[in-house]
Amino acid sequence: MSGLLVLRPDDAGRVALLHAKSFSESEAWSAASMRDLLKDPNVLTLGILSDGQLAAFVMGQTVAGETDILTIATDPHQRRKGLAGRLISALVKRVGERGVTRIMLDVAEDNLPARELYRAHGFAEDGRRRRYYRAARNVPVDAILMSRSLSL
């Protein structure tokens, strides 16, 4: 594994490819969408390489002193190695250094491993969006809203 790197617009293709590996086809974001997000100065995207390939990434968008984790993805063959946790910790540190006071995210209610990961990194459940996740599901699933405060 290599260290963390900040992903740029020219990384959009590999970011989209990893996102597609990590989510269902109907939930995957296009390379064009990723490129637009990677160009946004309010979006910070951190990645981890393994053998020259993107193994995991996290994308956070900061607005008005708060960061929303837009997405996080780990190559299915690289899961359970602590990569997502490393990325969350790095994102928290970097946005905290920039004065962010709160980080938020939403996660599918049925995604128990992700919810546990977020809890382990200090996030607490603080809301719900009913029937939010619909793509590639027979029955819509609620989104669990989670956040954590950052001390200044």
N, C-alpha and C positions, 0 to 999 in steps of 0.2 A: 504494500500500500504506500502511496505517496502522501504528501501533506495536502493541506487544503489549498484550493485555488479559487480565485474569483472568476466566474464564467462570464464571457462577453458575447456580444451578438453573433460573432463568427462561430460560436459553440452551439448555436440554435439547433442544428441538425442532430447532433449527438444528444443534446438535452431532450429533444422531442422523441428520439428513438428510445432513450431510457424510460421516459414517461410512458410511452406506448407499451414497453415491456412490463411496466409496473401496474398499469391500469387496464381496464377493459377497452376495447376498440372505441366504444362510444364515449368513454371518459377521457381518452387521450387527447392531448393538445397538439396542434399542428406545429411544424417548424416555423411557419410564418407568425403564429401567435407567440411562440417562444422568443423569436427574434424581436418582436415588438416589446415584449416584457424585458428582455435583456438590454434593450436600448434605453429603457426608462431609467432616468437617474435616481428615481425613488425606489427602485428594485435592486436588491442585493441577492445575487445567486452564488452560492458556494458549492463547490464540488470536490469529490475525492476520486483520484485516478487509481486504477489497479491494472498493472501490466499495460499501461498506456491507454486503457479504456475508461470511460466514465463509469464508475461503480455506484455512485450515489450523488444526489444533489438536494439542496433545499433552496427555495425561492421565497424571499420575504419582501413585502412592499411597505414602506414607511410613509405615513401621512399624519401630519399634526401630532408628532411625538409618539405615535403608536405604530407598531409593526404588525402586519397581518401575514402569517405564514400562508402563502398562496398554495404551495404544493411541496411535497417532499417525496423523493423516489429513490429506491435502492434496487439495483439489479437483482432479480430473483436468486441468482447463483451466489450473491454476495450478502444475503440476509443473515441475520443473527451473528454478525461480526462486530457490532457496535458502531457501524458507520453512521446510521441515522442519529444516534445519540451524540456522536462527535460533531455532526453538522449542526444539530440544535444548539449544543453548547457554544460552538463557534459563532453562530448567528446571534445568540443572546449576548455574548461578549462584545461582538462588533457593533451591534445596534445600541447596546448600552453605552458604549464609548461615545456614540454619536448623540446621546441625550434622550434616547427612547425610554419611556417610563412604563410601557405596557406592551406585551406581545400577545396576540390573539390567534386563534385558528378554529376551524371546524373540522369534525371528523365523523364519519359514519358511525352510527350507534352500534352496528354489528362488527366494527373493526376493533375488537378487543385488544389485539397486540399494540396497535397504534395508541389507543387510549392509555394503556399501561405505560408505554414509552413516554408519552407526554406527562403523565402524572409523575413519573420518575424524574422528570426534568422541571418539576415545580409548577406545572399547569394544573388548574382546578376547573372543574366543570361549573359553568355559570349560566347556562342557557340551552335552548333547544329550538331547532327549526323543524317543524313537523313535515314529514314526507319530502324532505329536501333532496335526497339522493334518489334518482329514478333510473338513470342510465344503466342498462344491462342488468336490471333487477326485475324479478317477477312482481315483487311487492315493494313499493317505495319505503325508504328507511329514513328515520329522523337524523338530522345533523346534531351532534353534541357540540356546543360552543364551549371553548376552553380558553383560559387566559392566565397570564402570570404577570405580576408587577415586578419591575426592576427598580432596585434602590439606586438613587443617584449618588 
